[in-house]
Amino acid sequence: MEKGLRSNSFTTAIAKTGHEAIAMAHSSDFDLLILDLGLPGKDGWQVLEEVRGRGEDLRVIILTAQDEVDDTVAALEGGANDYITKPFEFTELLARIRVQLRDRATPRPQTSRKTTLQVGEVMLDLLTRQVWVNHQLVEMSTKEFALAEVFLRHPMQVLSREQLLNQVWGYDYDPGSNIVDAFVRLLRKKLGRDSIETVRGIGYRLRV
């Protein structure tokens, strides 16, 4: 599922336990949570309860093998925005995700959720998938945008080639590939020659 989402231009992160899911939802700026009810540690119901109890402005799609009406009602009443049962077609999940993100883009009172990332003169619009540099619209491919998004989420943080490769191209991509270096060169041309610094022997860092 993660590989399919990344191939459709989404940036993903995986929580393997309920405790990890709660911590990530609280500390990171995610737009949507796909939540499996059968998590170890704290189950999905507990995660949903804590996320909503903290007032997290986060879209939640429940993912479960259960298909009882009572479970569907309980999930929605508990704060989930949608509910999908296994097995399912991946295209259906994509459609549901896009509906939630589209609805989320509609302005709501008393919400401060960011839909843009900005570092210096570079701004990414996460909803329209557009990039602006010095107030000028810059055309980017899907992978260029995904790589830029990773950098802007971690300004001044040194990111290894392996981290960038995993975030943008997936864990099954050849670790010996120089594709990261090639795309960093492309980004420099579009964001500015000195925008991304090479940290010798480690990786790259977005300069502020």
ABEGO torsion letter per residue (X at the ends): XAAAAAAAGBBBBBBABAAAAAAAAAABBBABBBBBAABBEBBAAAAAAAAAAAGBBBBBBBBBABABAAAAAAAAAAGBABBBBOBBBAAAAAAAAAAAAAAAABBBBGBABBABBBBEABBBBAAAGBBBBGGBBBBBBAAAAAAAAAAAABBGBBBBAAAAAAAAAEAABBAABAAAAAAAAAAAAAAEAAABBBBBGAEBBBBX
